[in-house]
Amino acid sequence: MLASLHALTEEVDAARRPFTGPLHLGVIPTIAPYLLPAVLRLVRRGYPDLELHVHEERTSSLLEGLGSGRLDLLLLALPAGGTLPVREIPLFDEDFVLVVPPGHPLAGRTDVPRDVLPDLDVLLLEEGHCLRDQALDICRDVGADPAAATTRAAGLSTLVQLVAGGLGVTLLPATALDVEAGRGGGLAAVRFADPAPGRRVGLAFRAGSARSAEYERFAASLRQALRPLPVRIVD
């Protein structure tokens, strides 16, 4: 009943005043620090009457919030998964970059095949992060099994500090590289040979939402705002 009431209120508000009122945006932690500056600039300049509320949570929590009506729109890795019927709007694809300590034999290379991963100590985020699952899939594809590693981190900042301390290497999304590697004291980036592993990032919202047209227009504007980033925009 609450979800139905929320949907009805949303439909009335969307028809009366598009791009106004509250919008609860959920963002996963491996995206929020790197994309939110562009998102917030876009909202301030293009949608001044939009009352934006940002919620940084893991994917499972975001989907729960979307289903309950607590959240309106999600910015996350696609596909979103879960059982909730959602509509997805792709924004961009980005590569994963291997981050290694200074002086590592692979440092600076741009043509490294994925099959080097079984020979490396790949550090992962703790369970519950979709980026952890994506990294595990990449490693398993080439016969590596970092899942048994006991050293894990709650965030990308901690991961790069572990790499800087010589405990292993890690995979970062390209959008996070400049921010996080800069904190690691000279960490080196390693680029994979094509086709490089990566992820797709986009928006997700409840199927049948009355604000669908708004979200489509917002996605189009957001693609333009994100073009300066090291990503491949999905038009």
C-alpha positions as CSV (number, residue, x, y, z in Angstrom):
1,M,0.0,0.0,0.0
2,L,2.9,2.4,0.8
3,A,4.6,1.6,-2.5
4,S,1.3,2.3,-4.4
5,L,0.8,5.5,-2.6
6,H,4.4,6.6,-3.4
7,A,3.9,5.7,-7.0
8,L,0.7,7.7,-7.2
9,T,2.3,10.7,-5.5
10,E,5.3,10.4,-7.9
11,E,3.0,10.3,-10.9
12,V,1.1,13.5,-9.9
13,D,4.3,15.4,-9.1
14,A,6.0,14.3,-12.4
15,A,3.0,15.4,-14.5
16,R,2.7,18.7,-12.7
17,R,6.3,19.8,-12.2
18,P,9.1,17.7,-13.9
19,F,12.6,18.0,-12.4
20,T,11.3,19.5,-9.2
21,G,10.9,18.3,-5.7
22,P,12.8,15.5,-3.9
23,L,14.9,12.9,-5.8
24,H,16.5,10.2,-3.7
25,L,19.5,8.9,-5.7
26,G,21.3,5.7,-4.5
27,V,24.9,5.2,-5.5
28,I,27.3,2.3,-4.9
29,P,30.6,3.1,-3.0
30,T,32.9,2.2,-5.9
31,I,31.2,4.9,-8.0
32,A,30.1,7.7,-5.6
33,P,33.5,9.4,-4.9
34,Y,34.4,9.6,-8.6
35,L,31.1,10.4,-10.4
36,L,29.2,12.5,-7.8
37,P,31.2,15.7,-8.5
38,A,29.9,15.6,-12.1
39,V,26.4,14.6,-11.0
40,L,26.1,17.4,-8.5
41,R,27.4,20.0,-10.9
42,L,24.8,18.9,-13.5
43,V,22.0,19.1,-10.9
44,R,23.0,22.6,-9.7
45,R,23.3,24.0,-13.2
46,G,20.6,22.1,-15.1
47,Y,18.0,21.3,-12.5
48,P,18.1,24.0,-9.8
49,D,14.6,23.1,-8.5
50,L,15.4,19.4,-8.0
51,E,15.9,18.6,-4.3
52,L,18.6,15.9,-4.6
53,H,19.3,13.4,-1.7
54,V,22.3,11.1,-2.1
55,H,22.5,7.7,-0.5
56,E,25.7,5.7,-0.7
57,E,25.0,2.0,-0.2
58,R,25.9,-1.4,-1.6
59,T,23.9,-2.8,-4.5
60,S,21.6,-5.1,-2.4
61,S,20.6,-2.3,-0.1
62,L,20.0,0.1,-3.0
63,L,17.7,-2.5,-4.7
64,E,15.8,-2.9,-1.4
65,G,15.4,0.8,-1.1
66,L,14.2,1.1,-4.7
67,G,11.6,-1.7,-4.1
68,S,10.3,-0.1,-0.9
69,G,10.1,3.4,-2.4
70,R,12.8,4.8,-0.1
71,L,15.0,5.5,-3.2
72,D,13.9,6.8,-6.6
73,L,16.9,6.3,-8.9
74,L,20.1,4.3,-8.7
75,L,23.6,4.8,-10.2
76,L,25.4,1.5,-10.2
77,A,27.1,-1.2,-12.2
78,L,24.8,-3.0,-14.7
79,P,23.1,-5.3,-14.8
80,A,21.6,-4.5,-11.4
81,G,20.5,-8.0,-10.6
82,G,18.0,-8.8,-7.9
83,T,14.3,-9.8,-8.4
84,L,12.8,-6.3,-8.6
85,P,11.5,-5.4,-12.0
86,V,13.7,-2.4,-12.9
87,R,14.4,-0.3,-16.0
88,E,18.1,0.2,-16.8
89,I,19.7,3.0,-18.8
90,P,23.3,2.4,-19.7
91,L,25.6,5.4,-19.3
92,F,29.2,4.2,-20.1
93,D,31.6,1.4,-20.1
94,E,35.0,1.6,-18.3
95,D,38.1,-0.6,-18.1
96,F,39.6,-2.1,-15.0
97,V,43.2,-1.2,-14.4
98,L,45.7,-3.3,-12.5
99,V,47.4,-1.3,-9.7
100,V,50.8,-2.5,-8.5
101,P,53.5,-1.3,-6.1
102,P,56.3,1.0,-7.4
103,G,59.0,-1.0,-9.0
104,H,56.8,-4.0,-9.9
105,P,57.9,-5.8,-13.1
106,L,54.5,-5.0,-14.7
107,A,54.5,-1.3,-13.8
108,G,53.7,1.0,-16.7
109,R,52.8,-1.7,-19.2
110,T,49.8,-1.3,-21.5
111,D,49.5,-4.7,-23.1
112,V,49.3,-7.1,-20.2
113,P,47.1,-10.2,-20.9
114,R,44.6,-11.3,-18.3
115,D,46.4,-14.6,-17.8
116,V,49.0,-12.9,-15.6
117,L,46.5,-12.8,-12.8
118,P,47.0,-16.4,-11.5
119,D,50.6,-15.4,-10.7
120,L,49.7,-12.4,-8.7
121,D,48.3,-11.8,-5.2
122,V,45.1,-10.0,-6.1
123,L,43.5,-8.1,-3.2
124,L,39.7,-7.8,-3.1
125,L,37.0,-5.7,-1.4
126,E,35.0,-7.5,1.3
127,E,31.9,-9.4,0.5
128,G,28.9,-7.5,-0.5
129,H,30.5,-5.2,-3.1
130,C,29.6,-5.8,-6.7
131,L,33.1,-4.8,-7.7
132,R,34.4,-7.8,-5.7
133,D,32.1,-10.1,-7.6
134,Q,33.3,-8.6,-10.9
135,A,37.0,-9.0,-10.0
136,L,36.3,-12.6,-8.9
137,D,34.7,-13.4,-12.3
138,I,37.7,-11.9,-14.1
139,C,40.1,-13.9,-12.0
140,R,38.2,-17.2,-12.4
141,D,38.1,-16.8,-16.1
142,V,41.9,-17.1,-16.2
143,G,42.2,-19.7,-13.5
144,A,43.1,-17.5,-10.6
145,D,41.4,-17.8,-7.2
146,P,41.9,-14.8,-5.0
147,A,38.7,-15.6,-3.0
148,A,40.6,-17.5,-0.4
149,A,42.8,-14.5,0.5
150,T,42.4,-13.4,4.1
151,T,43.3,-9.8,3.4
152,R,40.3,-7.8,2.3
153,A,39.2,-4.2,2.5
154,A,36.0,-2.2,3.0
155,G,36.9,0.4,0.4
156,L,39.1,1.2,-2.6
157,S,41.2,3.6,-0.6
158,T,42.2,0.9,1.8
159,L,42.9,-1.5,-1.1
160,V,45.5,0.9,-2.6
161,Q,47.2,1.4,0.7
162,L,47.5,-2.4,1.1
163,V,49.1,-2.5,-2.4
164,A,51.4,0.4,-1.5
165,G,52.5,-1.7,1.5
166,G,53.5,-4.6,-0.7
167,L,50.7,-7.0,0.2
168,G,49.6,-7.6,-3.4
169,V,48.0,-5.9,-6.4
170,T,44.4,-4.9,-7.0
171,L,41.9,-4.0,-9.8
172,L,40.5,-0.5,-9.9
173,P,37.9,1.0,-12.2
174,A,39.4,3.6,-14.6
175,T,37.3,6.4,-13.1
176,A,38.9,5.7,-9.6
177,L,42.5,5.5,-10.8
178,D,43.6,9.1,-10.5
179,V,42.0,9.7,-7.1
180,E,43.0,6.4,-5.5
181,A,46.4,5.7,-7.0
182,G,47.5,9.2,-6.0
183,R,47.0,8.3,-2.4
184,G,49.2,5.3,-2.6
185,G,52.6,6.9,-2.9
186,G,53.7,6.3,-6.4
187,L,51.6,3.3,-7.3
188,A,51.8,2.2,-10.9
189,A,49.0,1.4,-13.3
190,V,49.0,-1.6,-15.6
191,R,46.7,-1.6,-18.6
192,F,45.3,-4.9,-20.0
193,A,45.6,-5.9,-23.6
194,D,42.3,-5.6,-25.6
195,P,39.7,-6.6,-24.9
196,A,40.3,-5.3,-21.4
197,P,38.1,-6.4,-18.5
198,G,35.7,-3.8,-17.3
199,R,32.2,-2.9,-16.2
200,R,29.1,-1.0,-17.5
201,V,27.6,1.8,-15.3
202,G,24.2,3.2,-15.6
203,L,20.9,4.3,-14.0
204,A,18.2,2.0,-12.7
205,F,14.6,2.8,-11.6
206,R,11.4,1.0,-10.9
207,A,9.7,-0.3,-14.1
208,G,6.7,1.7,-14.9
209,S,7.8,4.7,-12.9
210,A,5.9,7.9,-13.7
211,R,9.2,9.7,-13.9
212,S,10.6,7.5,-16.7
213,A,10.8,10.4,-19.2
214,E,12.6,12.6,-16.6
215,Y,15.1,9.9,-16.0
216,E,15.8,9.4,-19.7
217,R,16.4,13.1,-20.1
218,F,18.6,13.1,-17.0
219,A,20.6,10.2,-18.4
220,A,21.2,12.0,-21.7
221,S,22.5,15.1,-19.8
222,L,24.6,13.0,-17.5
223,R,26.3,11.2,-20.5
224,Q,27.4,14.6,-21.7
225,A,28.7,15.6,-18.3
226,L,30.7,12.4,-18.0
227,R,32.5,12.6,-21.3
228,P,35.7,14.1,-19.8
229,L,36.2,10.9,-17.7
230,P,38.2,7.9,-19.0
231,V,35.1,6.0,-20.1
232,R,33.3,5.0,-23.3
233,I,29.9,6.7,-23.4
234,V,27.0,4.4,-24.4
235,D,24.7,6.6,-26.6
